[in-house]
């Protein structure tokens, strides 16, 4: 696994990072949101004072647009995989960062932060267009107990040089006594922030990080709160000042739709930073934001593992909660073992997560990176009268769909977009490809004309 600063340099080498130097006239979160909307590269906001900020470090292109990279390509690089690694490899790697991964020997040694006695306001975190105070996002909270150190996501506001208002999972807050210390790590290795999200969405915050796979990939160092990765850009050591503060913000990171969260007021005791700190941030609440991607991927990894261990076999190829649907729809590719299996699969997924109220089942050979094919199979294979099945209107309200905000019960829906396993192969039309449909001479002419057309368009744009 790699430190965050090295990870950012890797994005730059791959041509997947753009530096934004002139940004004083427009709020940073507005620029970041526009970059995500346009499926652009990650953005680095270099500043003379305060920390450098990176938006989109854990996000990716909109799957509704055709791109060479996938929404999870950057995170794949961050957790030690090739950017072109398969989606399933990423899901399995994420699962291994949690308690199921088990402790291992560290694979690299990090550079501990060196600058001390800084003021948290000197870091100049960005302030949203509609926010009163600067905000910190994509942080890892570390709390020490007799069992070990416990990690969870944290976000909040910088109220003054010595005071923060933050939100953490309620399970983490319950581990804290009055006046106890909590450390906030910003700019941690991608594997560490992913592990914190994984522990939160699986409700395993009470599991010590020393028992998790991430402890074998990311060397840890002690702070006044708990252990943090040695390669951390900024560490803010704090104590709990108030357990019932007025948070004064409607902003919520995506993980808060999975688990209950609690507001805390924290007194800043010490700030430790590297010489030139660089930290990620997320324009919370905006489409395709980093916290949304991390929540979707860690939830998908969890569901993938649990479903494939439910029967003692592994029929499921992948599980996907796209950021484009704000995690309100779960797509799953599986071998449909027998008639009715897709109904059982959908119900199991509903029982494992309260995020979504719609499950779409597609055939096992449908690739997750071709989202157009995934959606296309709904129209090709799923008859609305036969394959769109609504439950009785007594299901608990899902947390993500915006049309279910009153907390009342309603119906769940599963869409069977897979071929009926009872059909003989002769009933199923073979998929026709470009290579199979035309002679080679025609394919060569078509490719040449297409290359010519793309070259002309790029010339016009320049």
DAKANOR-V876359 format. One line per field, one symbol per residue. phi: phi as a letter, one per 20 degrees, with the letter a starting at -180 (. if undefined). burial: b if it has 9 or more other ideal C-beta (glycine too) atoms within 8 Angstrom, else e. A space follows every 10 residues. Layout:
phi = ???
burial = ???
This chain:
phi = .cffffffff fffemdbced edbfecggff fffffffele ffdddecfdn ffdcdnfdda ffffdecfed gdfffgffen dfgeffffgf gfffgffegf fmfbfgdbde dffcecmeef ffflffdfgd dfcgddcled eccdcfeqec dafbbrceeb fcbcdcccgg ffffeeefmf ebdddcmegg ffffffffff felcffefff edfffedcfd cfcfeafcgf edfccdeccf dbeceeflbe fcffffeecf ccecdcefea cdbffcfcce bcfgnegmff ffffffffff fffgffffdf enccfeeacc dfffelmecd dcdbfefafn ffffffffff febdfdcccd dcffeefffd fffgfffffe ddfgeddddd effcegffee gfecdemffa edccdeddff feffgffdff fedgfeecfg ffffffffff ffffffffff ff
burial = bbbbbebbeb bbebebbeeb eebeeebbbb bbbebbbebe bbbbbebeee bbbbbbbbbb bbbeeeeebb bbbbbbbbbb bebeeebbbb bbbbbbbbbe bbebebebeb eebeeeebeb bbbbbbbbee bebbbbbbbb bbbbbeebbb bbbbbbbbee eebbbbbbbb bbbebbeeeb bbbbbbbbbb bbbbbbbbbb bbeebebbbb bbbbbbbbbb bebebbbbbb bbbbbbbbbb eeeebebeee bbbbbbbbbe bbbbbbbbeb bbbbeebbbb bbbbebbbbb bbbbbbbbbb bbbbbbbbee eeeebbebbb bbbbebbbbb bbbbebeeee bbbebbbbbb ebbebbbbbb bbbeebebee bebbeebbee bbeeeebbbe beeebebbeb beebeeeeeb bbbbbbbbee beeeeeeeee eeeeeeeeee eebeebeeee eeeeeeeeee ee
